[in-house]
């Protein structure tokens, strides 16, 4: 997903640098892509929250047995990577909003 999103942003930025005029169809396609990326962002947020919840549960269970702390450590590692990826998606989806606003200014009417 990272590479796909980065490549898509570069493509849009290249079109904006060329001073390309966009049609309403181009804007609709762009809005559809934004919706796909928003959906991806939402899914990653939910997965991150559930991993965090399970990590918290296993941390509390670590009071009972130290073996639960091993599982907690593994889950914590996953949570950190999911948070990193979620913030990448968040930052770039917000940047897509900015690109959309710029594209609106260059719409052929």
JOWO-V998982 format. One record per backbone hydrogen bond with DSSP energy under -0.5 kcal/mol. CO is the residue of the C=O (numbers start at 1). NH is the residue of the N-H. If there is no record, write none. Layout:
co = <CO/CO>
nh = <NH/NH>
This chain:
co = <1/2/3/4/5/6/7/8/9/10/11/12/13/14/15/16/22/23/24/25/26/27/28/29/30/31/32/33/34/35/36/37/38/39/40/41/42/43/44/45/46/47/48/49/50/51/52/53/54/55/56/57/58/60/61/61/65/66/66/67/67/68/69/70/71/72/73/74/75/76/77/78/79/80/81/82/83/84/85/86/87/88/89/90/91/92/93/94/95/96/97/98/99/100/101/102/103/104/106>
nh = <5/6/7/8/9/10/11/12/13/14/15/16/17/18/20/19/108/27/28/29/30/31/32/33/34/35/36/37/38/39/40/41/42/43/44/45/46/47/48/49/50/51/52/53/54/55/56/57/58/59/60/61/62/63/64/65/68/69/70/70/71/72/73/74/75/76/77/78/79/80/81/82/83/84/85/86/87/88/89/90/91/92/93/94/95/96/97/98/99/100/101/102/103/104/105/106/106/107/22>
